Amino acid sequence: MITAWEDRFTAGVVELWNKQAVRDGYKSLTEDDFTALFLLSPYFDREAAFVLVDQDREWDQQEQKREHVQVLGFACGCTGDDLPLGERAGYITCIILAESVQTDESYRMMIGAIERRFQQRGKQQADFLFFNPMKLPWLIPGTDEHEHNNAPGVPEGSRLHEFLLRYGYVERALECGMYLPLGAFSIPEEIRGKESKAAAEGYRVELFDSMKHSGLEQMLAGLDNPLWQEQIPRYAADGVPVMIAAYQGKAAGFAGPIIREPSGRAFFIGIGVHPQHEGHGLGSILFFKMCEAFQQAGAEYISLFTGSENPAKRIYEKAGFQTVKRFAIMRREF
């Protein structure tokens, strides 16, 4: 039977996760990890989280009745009007089923329960999308447990992916999870040439310095990305390195921030060039210089995701990135 979330299911869900979700490449979790990732999230909705249980009754040695519950499935969605698309969309975080119950009927029951909750909240669609604030970490295949901090959709080719296609979800895009070990990274001569040409045109690509650079907020406002507008100036003000392209001392683009995570992963939130300064190769130069800065900061690897049709994918591949996993962005409108 399906039941709404109760905290007593935590141990059983974590056990299921570590048996089943890891087969699709997700990182294994402790109970503390699960609590931090799901239960403590401000977007966790207990009425949009469901557990599939196999429940029977047995007797203990004192002949007192007790209840034994085996967790066979876990499904979680989240909502928030302040999220991107939040006024109309609910986000499905995961649907995990034990091998013995991976049937269309079980998937339909679990996803149907989440969709009904979304409709009660006035949502008009359900999305598997990277805007989901409950970020599921996954492991990069073929590495010593190098991880990426966010799965941007449904793992391509998984049983859930195949079910969703049959159920009526539309595959809107494929996101490529890409990976680059930084040990042997170097900037190619082609990019050094672009940097020299841009320098002759008045551009400098270097770390932001408030004593010599200005216009960071104005440049970011021209990129129309609220996340960048909010976070990049804060990182810069806190002294966290940010790579910028500057024209006569004024910011024309950025890449970063430059943060080495405890895992050894390089963390950054984006790259952008103001429309007035496009056409000078600044995006490529910023990206390669950022990778070099990560290498110098002791980061072991970079992982990122990008659309399979995104032209930036060619820049990443030129830097040595390889696609290691693909995720489907999916939606169903009610």
ZAKE-334708 format. One line per 10 residues: for each residue x, y, z of N, C-alpha, C. Coordinates in nm, 3 decimals. Each point is the difference from the previous one (the first is absolute). Layout:
<nodes>
X/Y/Z/X/Y/Z/X/Y/Z  ...
</nodes>
This chain:
<nodes>
0.084/-0.119/0.000/-0.084/0.119/0.000/0.088/0.124/0.000  -0.057/0.114/-0.045/0.070/0.128/0.000/-0.048/0.080/0.120  0.093/0.061/0.069/-0.034/0.084/0.113/0.080/0.129/-0.007  -0.054/0.107/0.057/0.070/0.128/0.002/0.120/-0.007/0.094  0.089/0.094/-0.014/0.127/-0.003/0.071/-0.018/0.008/0.152  0.077/-0.083/0.069/0.019/0.010/0.145/0.149/-0.023/0.026  0.054/0.068/0.099/0.143/-0.009/0.026/0.046/-0.141/0.036  -0.093/-0.085/0.047/0.038/-0.137/0.035/0.045/-0.081/-0.121  -0.026/0.051/-0.120/0.041/-0.072/-0.121/0.143/0.031/-0.041  0.066/0.092/0.069/0.131/0.047/-0.046/0.099/-0.114/-0.021
0.016/-0.085/0.100/0.100/-0.107/-0.010/-0.030/-0.093/-0.117  -0.127/-0.035/-0.018/-0.038/-0.089/-0.109/0.022/0.062/-0.136  -0.028/0.130/-0.011/0.021/0.068/-0.129/0.149/0.009/-0.031  0.081/0.030/0.100/0.144/0.007/-0.023/0.054/-0.137/-0.043  -0.048/-0.108/0.063/0.042/-0.134/-0.039/-0.040/-0.028/-0.145  -0.123/0.036/-0.036/-0.045/-0.018/-0.139/0.085/0.083/-0.095  0.026/0.125/0.036/0.081/0.089/-0.084/0.135/-0.063/-0.030  0.064/-0.052/0.104/0.135/-0.052/-0.016/0.004/-0.135/-0.072  -0.114/-0.065/-0.013/-0.008/-0.121/-0.082/-0.038/0.032/-0.143  -0.092/0.096/-0.017/-0.061/0.018/-0.131/0.044/0.127/-0.072
-0.003/0.115/0.067/0.033/0.126/-0.068/0.144/0.001/-0.048  0.088/-0.064/0.076/0.141/-0.001/-0.040/0.020/-0.074/-0.132  -0.093/-0.089/-0.037/0.012/-0.070/-0.128/-0.018/0.095/-0.118  -0.069/0.110/0.023/-0.015/0.102/-0.103/0.105/0.109/0.012  0.100/-0.023/0.086/0.113/0.092/0.008/-0.005/0.102/0.111  -0.108/0.000/0.080/-0.007/0.097/0.108/0.098/-0.037/0.112  0.041/0.100/0.075/0.090/-0.022/0.113/-0.075/-0.068/0.114  0.066/-0.092/0.070/-0.062/-0.061/0.117/-0.016/0.105/0.110  -0.097/-0.020/0.088/-0.033/0.098/0.103/0.001/-0.065/0.138  0.040/0.078/0.100/-0.024/-0.037/0.139/-0.134/0.060/0.042
-0.047/-0.037/0.117/-0.124/0.060/0.049/0.016/0.150/0.019  0.117/0.044/0.043/0.025/0.143/0.015/-0.002/0.070/-0.136  0.060/-0.066/-0.102/-0.002/0.056/-0.135/-0.144/0.016/-0.047  -0.080/-0.106/0.019/-0.138/0.002/-0.045/-0.078/0.111/0.071  0.020/0.011/0.128/-0.071/0.104/0.077/0.035/0.138/-0.052  0.130/0.025/-0.023/0.042/0.131/-0.048/-0.053/0.029/-0.141  0.004/-0.102/-0.086/-0.038/0.018/-0.139/-0.150/0.015/-0.018  -0.077/-0.081/0.073/-0.145/0.000/-0.017/-0.072/0.069/0.115  0.008/-0.056/0.119/-0.089/0.043/0.108/0.026/0.142/0.047  0.123/0.047/-0.009/0.031/0.135/0.046/-0.010/0.105/-0.110
-0.030/-0.045/-0.121/-0.017/0.096/-0.109/-0.126/0.083/0.025  0.007/0.131/-0.018/-0.121/0.083/0.016/-0.107/-0.033/-0.101  0.035/-0.075/-0.103/-0.097/-0.034/-0.105/-0.055/-0.142/0.015  0.043/-0.071/0.105/-0.052/-0.135/0.021/-0.147/0.010/0.043  -0.086/-0.067/-0.072/-0.144/-0.001/0.025/-0.039/-0.141/0.044  -0.033/-0.016/0.127/-0.033/-0.134/0.051/-0.122/-0.060/-0.069  -0.083/0.083/-0.058/-0.117/-0.051/-0.071/0.030/-0.027/-0.146  0.125/0.024/-0.042/0.043/-0.035/-0.136/0.112/-0.102/0.003  0.014/-0.068/0.114/0.100/-0.107/0.014/-0.073/-0.126/0.043  0.027/-0.110/-0.068/-0.077/-0.122/0.020/0.092/-0.121/0.010
-0.045/-0.098/0.078/0.075/-0.123/0.019/-0.089/-0.118/-0.037  0.055/-0.092/-0.076/-0.067/-0.126/-0.033/0.051/-0.104/0.098  -0.091/-0.061/0.075/0.042/-0.093/0.105/-0.067/-0.135/-0.019  0.071/-0.104/0.047/-0.054/-0.135/0.010/-0.014/-0.026/0.149  -0.121/-0.001/0.047/-0.024/0.000/0.144/-0.063/-0.132/0.042  0.059/-0.063/0.102/-0.062/-0.118/0.057/0.010/0.008/0.152  -0.062/-0.092/0.066/0.001/0.000/0.146/0.060/-0.132/0.049  0.081/0.011/0.102/0.062/-0.120/0.055/0.004/0.013/0.152  0.043/-0.104/0.066/-0.001/-0.004/0.147/0.142/-0.008/0.052  0.025/0.076/0.105/0.133/-0.009/0.060/-0.001/-0.108/0.110
0.112/-0.014/0.068/0.013/-0.110/0.096/-0.096/0.016/0.118  -0.041/0.121/0.029/-0.094/0.022/0.110/-0.145/-0.009/-0.046  -0.019/-0.051/-0.123/-0.134/-0.017/-0.057/-0.075/0.133/-0.010  0.074/0.110/-0.016/-0.063/0.130/-0.019/0.003/0.035/-0.148  -0.111/0.053/-0.047/-0.008/0.029/-0.143/0.088/0.121/-0.032  0.072/-0.010/-0.108/0.078/0.112/-0.047/-0.012/0.006/-0.153  0.039/0.111/-0.055/-0.015/0.020/-0.143/0.136/0.009/-0.067  0.017/-0.076/-0.107/0.125/0.004/-0.077/-0.031/0.061/-0.136  0.074/0.104/-0.036/-0.025/0.070/-0.125/0.124/-0.008/-0.087  -0.015/-0.051/-0.120/0.109/-0.003/-0.097/-0.026/0.107/-0.105
0.095/0.090/-0.018/-0.013/0.107/-0.098/0.039/-0.052/-0.137  -0.093/0.010/-0.094/0.022/-0.046/-0.136/0.009/0.113/-0.101  -0.040/0.120/0.042/0.003/0.112/-0.094/0.000/0.133/0.072  0.057/0.101/-0.065/0.002/0.135/0.053/-0.015/0.096/-0.116  -0.092/0.095/0.014/-0.022/0.102/-0.103/-0.010/0.135/0.068  0.063/0.099/-0.060/0.003/0.132/0.062/-0.015/0.108/-0.105  -0.091/0.093/0.027/-0.013/0.120/-0.082/0.014/0.122/0.088  0.020/0.115/-0.059/0.010/0.122/0.080/-0.062/0.116/-0.077  -0.044/0.099/0.075/-0.064/0.117/-0.058/0.050/0.125/0.071  -0.021/0.112/-0.064/0.034/0.129/0.058/-0.027/0.108/-0.102
-0.088/0.093/0.032/-0.035/0.105/-0.095/0.118/0.090/-0.032  0.103/0.000/0.088/0.117/0.084/-0.024/0.103/-0.067/-0.089  -0.023/-0.125/-0.040/0.093/-0.070/-0.088/-0.023/0.043/-0.145  0.100/-0.014/-0.086/-0.024/0.022/-0.143/-0.115/-0.089/-0.047  -0.095/0.057/-0.070/-0.122/-0.068/-0.046/-0.089/-0.043/0.116  0.032/0.042/0.122/-0.067/-0.052/0.118/-0.148/0.029/0.008  -0.047/0.104/-0.064/-0.142/0.031/0.006/-0.084/-0.103/-0.074  0.060/-0.069/-0.099/-0.077/-0.095/-0.077/0.053/-0.143/0.006  0.126/-0.017/0.045/0.064/-0.132/-0.008/0.035/-0.055/0.137  -0.018/-0.131/0.015/0.057/-0.074/0.111/0.116/-0.081/-0.053
0.101/-0.024/0.085/0.118/-0.074/-0.041/0.001/-0.138/0.063  0.023/-0.101/-0.083/0.015/-0.136/0.050/0.149/-0.025/0.022  0.034/-0.030/0.125/0.141/-0.020/0.036/0.046/-0.141/-0.032  -0.079/-0.100/0.039/0.042/-0.138/-0.025/-0.118/-0.094/0.017  0.010/-0.115/-0.066/-0.088/-0.115/0.023/0.090/-0.122/0.001  0.013/-0.064/0.115/0.089/-0.114/0.017/-0.084/-0.121/0.039  0.015/-0.110/-0.074/-0.073/-0.123/0.029/0.096/-0.117/0.013  -0.034/-0.091/0.091/0.076/-0.125/0.012/-0.014/-0.081/-0.129  0.100/-0.080/-0.028/0.001/-0.079/-0.123/-0.127/-0.083/-0.014  -0.051/-0.051/0.110/-0.114/-0.091/-0.006/-0.130/0.068/-0.038
-0.006/0.134/0.009/-0.125/0.070/-0.029/0.018/0.106/-0.109  0.104/-0.014/-0.081/0.021/0.097/-0.108/-0.092/-0.034/-0.117  -0.127/0.030/0.018/-0.101/-0.024/-0.102/-0.066/0.132/-0.036  -0.065/0.003/-0.117/-0.072/0.120/-0.038/-0.107/0.035/0.103  -0.065/-0.103/0.056/-0.104/0.025/0.100/0.057/0.073/0.122  0.116/-0.045/0.048/0.060/0.065/0.118/0.044/0.142/-0.032  0.067/0.018/-0.114/0.041/0.135/-0.038/-0.122/0.090/-0.014  -0.108/-0.053/-0.059/-0.120/0.081/-0.022/-0.062/0.041/0.133  -0.002/-0.089/0.097/-0.054/0.035/0.131/0.082/0.110/0.066  0.131/-0.011/-0.006/0.086/0.095/0.067/-0.006/0.139/-0.066
0.012/0.002/-0.132/-0.001/0.130/-0.066/-0.139/0.062/0.003  -0.103/-0.085/-0.002/-0.136/0.052/0.010/-0.024/0.069/0.133  0.055/-0.054/0.108/-0.016/0.061/0.131/0.065/0.138/0.004  0.119/0.013/-0.059/0.068/0.131/-0.004/-0.079/0.098/-0.086  -0.045/-0.046/-0.116/-0.073/0.090/-0.090/-0.128/0.051/0.064  -0.070/-0.086/0.073/-0.124/0.046/0.067/0.032/0.108/0.102  0.111/-0.015/0.073/0.040/0.103/0.096/0.032/0.130/-0.073  0.069/-0.008/-0.112/0.030/0.121/-0.077/-0.130/0.070/-0.042  -0.095/-0.078/-0.047/-0.126/0.060/-0.044/-0.076/0.063/0.116  0.008/-0.062/0.118/-0.061/0.062/0.118/0.063/0.135/0.031
0.129/0.013/-0.030/0.070/0.126/0.023/-0.018/0.098/-0.116  -0.082/-0.034/-0.096/-0.028/0.090/-0.112/0.103/-0.004/-0.111  0.086/-0.103/-0.003/0.101/-0.009/-0.105/-0.062/-0.054/-0.128  0.057/0.041/-0.111/-0.052/-0.038/-0.131/0.091/-0.099/-0.073  0.115/-0.031/0.059/0.091/-0.092/-0.066/0.097/-0.058/0.103  0.059/-0.114/-0.037/0.105/-0.063/0.081/0.126/-0.004/-0.084  0.114/0.034/0.062/0.126/0.010/-0.072/0.109/-0.080/0.068  0.081/-0.067/-0.080/0.132/-0.048/0.041/0.099/0.098/-0.062  0.061/0.086/0.082/0.073/0.114/-0.054/0.105/0.046/0.100  0.109/0.060/-0.050/0.111/0.040/0.085/-0.034/0.115/0.094
-0.117/0.064/-0.016/-0.041/0.103/0.095/-0.048/-0.060/0.132  -0.017/-0.132/0.004/-0.041/-0.066/0.124/0.099/0.037/0.111  -0.048/0.057/0.112/0.094/0.043/0.106/0.055/-0.114/0.082  -0.057/-0.120/-0.010/0.049/-0.116/0.075/0.095/-0.076/-0.092  0.129/0.028/0.015/0.101/-0.043/-0.097/0.056/-0.137/0.039  -0.012/-0.095/-0.093/0.045/-0.137/0.025/0.142/-0.018/-0.051  0.096/-0.033/0.088/0.138/-0.022/-0.045/0.014/-0.133/-0.072  0.083/-0.002/-0.105/0.025/-0.124/-0.074/0.150/-0.017/-0.021  0.040/-0.124/-0.018/0.141/-0.033/-0.014/0.038/-0.010/-0.147  0.119/0.050/-0.032/0.049/0.001/-0.137/0.058/-0.137/-0.033
-0.055/-0.067/-0.099/0.045/-0.137/-0.032/0.150/-0.005/-0.029  0.063/-0.109/0.045/0.139/-0.023/-0.030/0.098/0.082/0.082  -0.048/0.065/0.107/0.088/0.081/0.085/-0.001/-0.055/0.142  0.090/0.053/0.082/0.007/-0.038/0.140/-0.103/0.081/0.079  -0.128/-0.025/-0.031/-0.114/0.063/0.066/0.004/0.152/-0.011  0.049/0.052/-0.113/-0.020/0.141/-0.027/-0.150/0.022/-0.021  -0.050/0.110/0.053/-0.145/0.019/-0.003/-0.039/0.136/-0.055  -0.122/0.005/-0.052/-0.060/0.126/-0.041/-0.116/0.027/0.094  -0.023/0.127/0.030/-0.093/0.033/0.109/-0.145/0.014/-0.042  -0.033/-0.030/-0.124/-0.139/0.019/-0.042/-0.030/-0.084/-0.123
-0.100/-0.085/0.010/-0.048/-0.074/-0.118/-0.109/0.084/-0.066  0.021/0.046/-0.123/-0.091/0.097/-0.060/-0.125/-0.058/-0.064  -0.024/-0.129/0.017/-0.119/-0.061/-0.059/-0.003/-0.148/0.031  -0.060/-0.077/-0.089/-0.013/-0.145/0.017/0.114/-0.069/-0.073  0.073/-0.092/0.064/0.108/-0.069/-0.070/-0.049/-0.066/-0.129  0.062/0.035/-0.110/-0.041/-0.054/-0.130/0.014/-0.152/0.000  -0.104/-0.068/-0.049/0.004/-0.146/-0.010/-0.038/-0.073/0.126  -0.028/0.072/0.110/-0.043/-0.066/0.123/-0.144/-0.050/-0.016  -0.041/-0.088/0.090/-0.137/-0.050/-0.006/-0.101/0.111/0.019  0.033/0.097/0.087/-0.090/0.113/0.020/-0.013/0.080/-0.128
0.110/0.025/-0.069/-0.003/0.073/-0.126/-0.089/-0.071/-0.102  0.018/-0.130/-0.012/-0.081/-0.076/-0.096/-0.148/0.004/0.036  -0.031/-0.010/0.131/-0.139/0.006/0.042/-0.061/0.137/-0.031  0.071/0.106/0.029/-0.053/0.135/-0.019/-0.035/0.025/-0.146  0.081/-0.052/-0.091/-0.031/0.016/-0.142/-0.131/-0.071/-0.033  -0.021/-0.118/0.057/-0.126/-0.073/-0.024/-0.118/0.070/0.066  0.023/0.063/0.111/-0.106/0.059/0.082/-0.048/0.134/-0.055  0.077/0.062/-0.088/-0.043/0.126/-0.060/0.086/0.120/0.031  0.113/-0.022/0.068/0.092/0.112/0.022/0.077/0.027/-0.130  0.021/0.127/-0.027/0.069/0.042/-0.122/0.146/0.026/0.033
0.088/-0.056/-0.080/0.143/0.025/0.015/0.032/0.131/-0.070  0.029/0.104/0.078/0.018/0.133/-0.055/0.144/0.029/-0.038  0.094/-0.068/0.062/0.142/0.021/-0.030/0.081/-0.110/0.067  0.125/-0.014/-0.042/0.094/-0.088/0.065/0.116/0.083/0.054  0.027/-0.017/0.129/0.113/0.068/0.063/0.118/-0.096/0.009  0.116/0.048/-0.043/0.122/-0.081/0.003/0.079/0.030/0.126  0.022/-0.102/0.082/0.092/0.013/0.112/0.142/-0.018/-0.052  0.084/0.104/0.017/0.133/0.001/-0.059/0.106/0.007/0.110  0.117/-0.055/-0.029/0.103/-0.018/0.103/0.138/0.025/-0.058  0.084/0.069/0.079/0.138/0.024/-0.039/0.091/-0.014/0.122
0.091/-0.099/0.001/0.105/-0.002/0.103/0.101/0.110/-0.032  0.045/0.073/0.102/0.080/0.119/-0.023/0.151/-0.024/0.004  0.043/-0.121/0.032/0.142/-0.025/0.018/0.084/0.038/-0.120  -0.046/-0.033/-0.120/0.078/0.024/-0.121/-0.054/0.117/-0.083  -0.089/0.081/0.059/-0.060/0.109/-0.077/0.102/0.107/-0.035  -0.010/0.052/-0.121/0.079/0.116/-0.040/-0.078/0.078/-0.104  0.023/0.130/-0.005/-0.070/0.084/-0.096/0.066/-0.015/-0.137  -0.074/-0.037/-0.103/0.060/-0.020/-0.132/0.045/0.131/-0.063  0.091/-0.009/-0.095/0.053/0.120/-0.065/-0.109/0.079/-0.071  -0.100/-0.070/-0.052/-0.111/0.070/-0.068/-0.065/0.100/0.094
-0.022/-0.041/0.126/-0.064/0.089/0.096/0.096/0.110/0.043  0.128/-0.031/0.014/0.099/0.104/0.031/0.001/0.105/-0.113  -0.016/-0.046/-0.123/-0.006/0.092/-0.112/-0.122/0.090/0.008  -0.114/-0.059/0.037/-0.122/0.080/0.015/0.018/0.104/0.111  0.067/-0.043/0.107/0.021/0.092/0.111/0.088/0.118/-0.043  0.104/-0.027/-0.078/0.087/0.107/-0.048/-0.076/0.095/-0.093  -0.085/-0.056/-0.085/-0.079/0.083/-0.092/-0.098/0.087/0.080  -0.065/-0.058/0.100/-0.093/0.077/0.082/0.075/0.110/0.077  0.121/-0.031/0.045/0.079/0.100/0.072/0.033/0.118/-0.090  0.027/-0.029/-0.127/0.028/0.108/-0.095/-0.122/0.087/-0.024
-0.118/-0.057/0.026/-0.125/0.076/-0.016/-0.042/0.069/0.129  0.081/-0.013/0.104/-0.027/0.071/0.125/-0.058/-0.085/0.111  -0.004/-0.131/-0.016/-0.059/-0.088/0.100/0.107/-0.069/0.084  -0.029/-0.018/0.126/0.084/-0.078/0.090/-0.087/-0.104/0.069  0.046/-0.124/0.002/-0.071/-0.107/0.070/0.085/-0.037/0.120  -0.052/0.027/0.118/0.078/-0.014/0.123/-0.094/-0.008/0.119  0.054/-0.024/0.118/-0.082/-0.006/0.120/-0.049/0.139/0.038  -0.123/0.007/0.044/-0.060/0.127/0.039/0.075/0.061/0.118  0.025/0.130/-0.011/0.066/0.077/0.106/-0.077/0.130/0.015  -0.064/0.019/0.113/-0.084/0.118/0.020/0.079/0.130/-0.006
0.132/-0.008/0.015/0.083/0.120/-0.006/0.028/0.043/-0.145  -0.016/-0.089/-0.095/0.030/0.034/-0.139/-0.116/-0.025/-0.096  -0.104/-0.071/0.045/-0.113/-0.030/-0.088/-0.129/0.063/0.054  -0.089/0.034/-0.088/-0.130/0.055/0.037/-0.107/-0.057/-0.091  -0.126/0.031/0.031/-0.110/-0.035/-0.089/-0.045/-0.145/0.007  0.035/-0.073/0.106/-0.039/-0.141/0.009/-0.151/-0.016/0.002  -0.068/0.079/0.085/-0.145/-0.013/0.012/-0.070/0.040/-0.130  0.050/0.104/-0.065/-0.062/0.044/-0.126/0.015/-0.106/-0.109  0.119/-0.061/-0.006/0.020/-0.107/-0.098/-0.095/-0.115/0.025  -0.015/-0.041/0.126/-0.087/-0.113/0.032/-0.146/0.032/-0.029
-0.040/0.125/0.022/-0.138/0.039/-0.030/-0.031/-0.020/-0.148  0.100/0.016/-0.085/-0.021/-0.017/-0.143/-0.009/-0.144/-0.044  0.031/-0.094/0.092/-0.007/-0.142/-0.034/-0.134/-0.062/0.036  -0.083/0.074/0.074/-0.138/-0.041/0.031/-0.006/-0.137/0.065  0.086/-0.022/0.100/-0.003/-0.125/0.077/-0.003/0.037/0.148  -0.117/-0.011/0.065/-0.012/0.044/0.139/0.097/-0.070/0.095  0.028/-0.129/-0.026/0.093/-0.073/0.086/0.139/0.064/-0.006  0.048/0.028/-0.121/0.131/0.063/-0.014/0.001/0.139/0.063  -0.107/0.077/-0.021/-0.006/0.136/0.053/0.006/0.001/0.153  -0.056/-0.104/0.061/-0.004/-0.005/0.146/0.129/-0.056/0.058
0.056/-0.104/-0.064/0.110/-0.073/0.062/0.139/0.051/-0.035  0.023/0.036/-0.125/0.136/0.037/-0.041/0.052/0.124/0.075  -0.079/0.108/0.012/0.052/0.113/0.079/0.027/-0.037/0.145  -0.080/-0.090/0.056/0.022/-0.041/0.138/0.131/-0.078/0.013  0.024/-0.091/-0.094/0.127/-0.073/0.003/0.117/0.098/-0.012  -0.010/0.093/-0.094/0.109/0.094/-0.021/0.024/0.086/0.124  -0.109/0.044/0.063/0.013/0.082/0.120/0.064/-0.077/0.115  -0.022/-0.132/0.002/0.058/-0.084/0.105/0.144/-0.043/-0.030  0.052/0.045/-0.113/0.137/-0.033/-0.035/0.017/-0.133/-0.069  -0.108/-0.064/-0.042/0.010/-0.126/-0.074/0.041/0.034/-0.144
0.100/-0.066/-0.056/0.046/0.034/-0.135/-0.110/-0.017/-0.105  -0.010/0.098/-0.088/-0.090/-0.005/-0.114/0.079/0.046/-0.122  0.000/-0.079/-0.107/0.068/0.038/-0.122/-0.089/0.095/-0.079  0.056/0.111/-0.049/-0.079/0.091/-0.081/0.074/0.037/-0.128  -0.077/0.039/-0.098/0.055/0.069/-0.116/-0.028/0.148/0.022  0.102/0.082/-0.011/-0.015/0.143/0.024/0.040/0.078/-0.125  -0.079/0.102/-0.030/0.033/0.091/-0.110/0.025/0.137/0.059  0.123/0.046/-0.010/0.040/0.127/0.058/-0.039/0.009/0.148  0.019/-0.113/0.069/-0.025/-0.004/0.143/-0.142/-0.030/0.041  -0.094/-0.006/-0.094/-0.139/-0.027/0.032/-0.036/-0.143/-0.039
-0.074/-0.066/0.088/-0.034/-0.140/-0.023/-0.083/-0.017/-0.126  0.039/-0.096/-0.083/-0.072/-0.031/-0.123/-0.051/-0.144/-0.002  0.049/-0.083/0.093/-0.042/-0.139/0.010/0.060/-0.060/0.125  -0.044/-0.122/0.033/0.050/-0.065/0.121/0.000/-0.151/-0.017  0.074/-0.067/0.088/-0.005/-0.145/0.015/0.034/-0.032/0.145  -0.080/-0.085/0.061/0.031/-0.035/0.139/-0.124/-0.014/0.085  0.020/0.008/0.130/0.123/0.029/0.074/0.098/-0.117/-0.006  0.120/0.022/0.052/0.103/-0.103/0.003/0.003/-0.059/0.141  -0.068/-0.113/0.018/-0.010/-0.062/0.132/0.037/-0.147/-0.011  0.095/-0.042/0.082/0.032/-0.143/0.010/-0.081/-0.059/0.113
-0.089/-0.095/-0.033/-0.081/-0.064/0.102/0.085/-0.103/0.076  -0.043/-0.038/0.123/0.077/-0.098/0.078/0.023/-0.131/-0.075  -0.090/-0.036/-0.090/0.016/-0.124/-0.077/0.110/0.010/-0.104  0.052/0.122/-0.024/0.096/0.022/-0.107/-0.063/0.050/-0.127  -0.134/0.010/-0.002/-0.070/0.046/-0.119/0.008/0.152/-0.012  0.013/0.047/-0.124/-0.005/0.142/-0.028/-0.146/0.044/-0.008  -0.035/0.105/0.075/-0.137/0.049/0.001/-0.006/0.139/-0.062  -0.091/0.016/-0.097/-0.030/0.132/-0.055/-0.146/0.002/-0.040  -0.055/0.120/-0.015/-0.143/0.007/-0.030/-0.029/0.047/-0.142  0.101/0.051/-0.071/-0.032/0.040/-0.137/0.110/0.078/-0.069
-0.024/0.023/-0.128/0.085/0.081/-0.087/-0.091/0.086/-0.084  0.033/0.127/-0.012/-0.082/0.088/-0.081/0.080/0.117/-0.055  -0.038/0.045/-0.120/0.060/0.116/-0.062/-0.112/0.097/-0.035  0.017/0.127/0.039/-0.102/0.100/-0.030/-0.019/0.009/-0.152  -0.126/0.012/-0.046/-0.025/0.004/-0.145/0.081/0.106/-0.075  0.031/0.111/0.064/0.076/0.105/-0.068/0.145/-0.040/-0.028  0.045/-0.108/0.065/0.140/-0.040/-0.015/0.015/-0.139/-0.062  -0.105/-0.049/-0.062/0.009/-0.129/-0.067/0.079/0.014/-0.129  0.049/-0.113/-0.050/0.073/0.000/-0.127/0.149/0.016/0.013  0.052/-0.001/0.121/0.145/0.014/0.021/0.063/-0.127/0.058
-0.077/-0.109/0.005/0.054/-0.126/0.053/0.011/-0.002/0.151  -0.068/0.093/0.067/0.018/0.012/0.145/-0.056/-0.120/0.076  -0.108/-0.059/-0.049/-0.058/-0.115/0.069/0.099/-0.115/0.009  0.065/-0.031/-0.112/0.099/-0.108/-0.001/0.119/0.033/0.089  0.048/0.124/-0.009/0.116/0.039/0.080/-0.033/-0.008/0.148  -0.117/0.052/0.039/-0.042/-0.006/0.140/-0.005/-0.143/0.050  -0.057/-0.088/-0.080/-0.015/-0.139/0.045/0.136/-0.066/0.021  0.090/0.014/-0.096/0.131/-0.064/0.012/0.081/0.062/0.114  -0.007/0.130/0.016/0.072/0.065/0.109/-0.057/-0.042/0.136  -0.132/-0.021/0.004/-0.062/-0.047/0.123/0.051/-0.140/0.034
0.005/-0.089/-0.099/0.051/-0.136/0.023/0.143/0.006/0.052  0.082/0.087/-0.057/0.137/0.015/0.046/0.004/0.048/0.145  -0.088/0.095/0.035/-0.005/0.051/0.137/-0.041/-0.110/0.098  -0.093/-0.086/-0.041/-0.039/-0.114/0.084/0.118/-0.094/0.021  0.073/-0.026/-0.107/0.117/-0.088/0.010/0.100/0.058/0.099  0.024/0.130/-0.008/0.094/0.066/0.089/-0.050/0.002/0.144  -0.133/-0.004/0.018/-0.059/-0.002/0.134/-0.003/-0.139/0.061  0.046/-0.101/-0.075/0.008/-0.135/0.052/-0.123/-0.085/-0.023  -0.095/0.046/-0.084/-0.116/-0.083/-0.032/0.044/-0.119/-0.083  -0.061/-0.115/0.026/0.038/-0.122/-0.070/-0.077/-0.020/-0.130
-0.123/0.051/-0.005/-0.082/-0.023/-0.119/-0.111/0.104/-0.008  -0.056/0.012/-0.119/-0.118/0.083/-0.023/-0.108/-0.090/-0.056  -0.122/0.017/0.049/-0.116/-0.065/-0.061/-0.106/0.106/-0.021  -0.077/-0.018/-0.104/-0.105/0.096/-0.034/-0.104/-0.071/-0.085  -0.113/0.067/-0.023/-0.094/-0.053/-0.098/-0.042/0.110/-0.095  -0.027/-0.040/-0.122/-0.041/0.094/-0.102/-0.090/-0.071/-0.099  -0.084/0.075/-0.069/-0.089/-0.059/-0.098/0.076/-0.066/-0.114  -0.054/-0.111/-0.048/0.069/-0.073/-0.107/0.012/0.083/-0.127  -0.087/0.100/-0.017/0.003/0.086/-0.118/0.061/0.136/0.028  0.050/0.021/0.121/0.057/0.129/0.037/0.134/0.019/-0.072
0.018/0.112/-0.074/0.128/0.024/-0.067/0.120/0.000/0.095  -0.025/0.035/0.129/0.110/0.002/0.097/0.060/-0.139/0.020  -0.075/-0.103/-0.034/0.051/-0.137/0.016/0.130/-0.019/-0.079  0.011/0.068/-0.114/0.122/-0.012/-0.081/0.120/0.062/0.072  -0.024/0.108/0.075/0.108/0.062/0.077/0.048/-0.098/0.107  -0.095/-0.062/0.068/0.037/-0.094/0.106/0.078/-0.118/-0.057  -0.045/-0.050/-0.114/0.070/-0.114/-0.061/0.140/0.040/-0.044  0.016/0.122/-0.047/0.133/0.047/-0.040/0.094/0.005/0.120  -0.057/0.025/0.119/0.081/0.005/0.122/0.033/-0.140/0.051  -0.062/-0.103/-0.058/0.028/-0.136/0.042/-0.113/-0.068/0.076
-0.113/0.069/0.018/-0.113/-0.060/0.070/-0.058/-0.115/-0.082  -0.048/-0.101/0.071/-0.071/-0.111/-0.064/-0.138/-0.014/0.064  -0.098/-0.036/-0.082/-0.134/-0.028/0.052/0.002/-0.136/0.068  -0.037/-0.004/0.129/0.006/-0.124/0.076/-0.139/-0.052/0.038  -0.102/0.084/-0.013/-0.136/-0.043/0.033/-0.097/0.100/-0.062  -0.121/-0.048/-0.035/-0.099/0.091/-0.058/-0.130/-0.011/0.079  -0.067/0.114/0.013/-0.123/0.010/0.076/-0.109/0.061/-0.087  -0.121/-0.054/0.010/-0.113/0.050/-0.077/-0.076/0.104/0.081  -0.025/0.115/-0.062/-0.090/0.103/0.055/-0.139/-0.035/-0.047  -0.094/-0.020/0.094/-0.131/-0.053/-0.037/-0.112/0.079/0.066
-0.116/0.001/-0.068/-0.115/0.076/0.050/-0.130/-0.068/-0.041  -0.099/0.009/0.090/-0.137/-0.037/-0.035/-0.092/0.111/0.048  -0.084/0.048/-0.091/-0.098/0.102/0.035/-0.130/-0.067/0.038  -0.066/0.055/0.101/-0.124/-0.062/0.049/-0.120/0.051/-0.078
</nodes>
